[in-house]
Amino acid sequence: MGVDLTFLGAAGTVTGSKYWLSAGGKNYLIDCGLFQGPDELEQLNWEQLPIAPAELDAVVLTHGHLDHSGYLPRLAKRGYSGPVYASEATCALLELLLPDSGYLQEEHAGYANRKGYSRHKPALPLYTYDQALESLKLLRPVKLAEPFAVDKHLTVTMRPAGHILGSAIVECELDNKKIVFSGDLGRYDQEVMKSPATVTRADYLLVESTYGDREHGEDPIEDQLAPVVNAAVERGGALLIPSFAVGRTQHVLYYLRKLQDQKRIPEVPIYVDSPMAIDATAIYCRFGDELNLNVNLLMDDEACPLRCRDTRFTRTVPESKRLNDAPGPLVILSASGMCTGGRILHHLKHRLPDPKNTVLFVGYQAQGTRGRRLLEGADEIRIHGMTVPVRAEIAQIDGLSAHGDARELMRWLSGFERPPEQTFLVHGEPHASQALEERIRKELGWATHRPRYGETVSLEGRG
């Protein structure tokens, strides 16, 4: 029986991860991600899929980040009612991520209508908070490293990917073919997350390539973070840290607390301005056995390594707005990590014009995002239809990324006992995917392919 694989996202870009597997009249979707970033990508969220959602038999998610899961409410809204398999921790995180995404979709549409800057009249949400809540009923939690049968054709095993809590490498046994989806691979030898699991065999492999063209620096994160914090404190301003609510926020809190314990930074107020990040941190503690941290300390409010000395949680919108007038020095962690939406936009709009403030980027900034434009030295950026001058200090630290770099990706690939029939380079901008492809061909001698958006390939089994 032939198997077809169609790339419905994360092909030539780092967002919108969706892969459609079709075999013997059965249809499966591996990942169900939103396109995020520039308008031309986000517009793809409104296009119809080449398969009707009701014709899908199952969805399998690698992890909870919205570029891998955030299309699920839209899929359900358009007729999908089957199971959605994900790790237990991923399911717990999705209970936060998806309703929050629906709420932000509604908020963004409402704000655009009030300010009149949307190209659509009226602006509509891709899906609503209630529709996101409804989609949660489809989730089917599964345990890592334990195979489960989706049906008589497909058996899936999820192995730890080391990217964020609950993230998984997805191994699919489909009609005598083993198809492996790396998902987003984490880093090796980290203090918070465990290393990605070794996979030894695949007939066909899809591997991410986000950092396929570069290597993370060797400088310890603490040595990079401490001077940025101290300089911001000396200026008496606000240190804004755009940070993904799940994964990155917890890592930043860990290193801020470590620096405080080492007396290398002062104990200034640290605001976590994201209800989702607050709740996600609690879930990290709940599933602490998946981390490299002391599980007992995670349940202690005073000693918890994911909580700083003076951590203040701002859940409500009025509390968040009051931060605009809060005097420095202070630190504000807020989503989104690439400044594409969320509360961080309001803080940037208020704080960017003041040179005593600092914006610190702690992760990858995709092409076309506000984060990338700020890093590239933009003098002004557009936020909510307004032009905002950039006078604040813009800084970046390396090494906090939850993605493995080129060296670590090659280390993971070297665990395979034999070459796959074909290796597909996905989830990377073209230059990154091309660089990793060239390295794989040169060092491993594998057959590789960089798929296009919408491309379908036929997978043949080994002879």
Buried (B, 14 or more C-beta within 10 A) or exposed (E): EEBEBBBBBBBBBBBBBBBBBBBEEBBBBBBBBBBBBBEEBBEBBEEEBEBEBEBBBBBBBBBBBBBBBBBBBBBBBBEBEBBBBBBBBBBBBBBBBBBBBBBBBBBBBEBBBEEEEBEEEEBBBBBBBEBBBBBBEBBBBBEBEEEBEBEEBBBBBBBBBBBBBBBBBBBBBBBEBBBBBBBBBBBBEBEBBBBBBEBEEBBBBBBBBBBBBBEBEEEEBBEBBBEBBBBBBEBEBBBBBBBBBBBBBBBBBBBBBBBBEEEBBBEBBBBBBBBBBBBBBEBBBBBBEBBEBEEEBBEEEEEBBBBBBBBBBBBEEEBBBEBEEEEBBBBBBBBBBBBBBBBBBBBBBBBBBBEBBBBBBBBBBBBBBBBBBBBEEBEBBEBBEEEBEBBBBBBBBBBBBBBBBBEBBBBBBEEBEEBBBBBBBBBBBBEBBBBBBEBBEEEBEBEBEBBEBEBBBEBEBEE
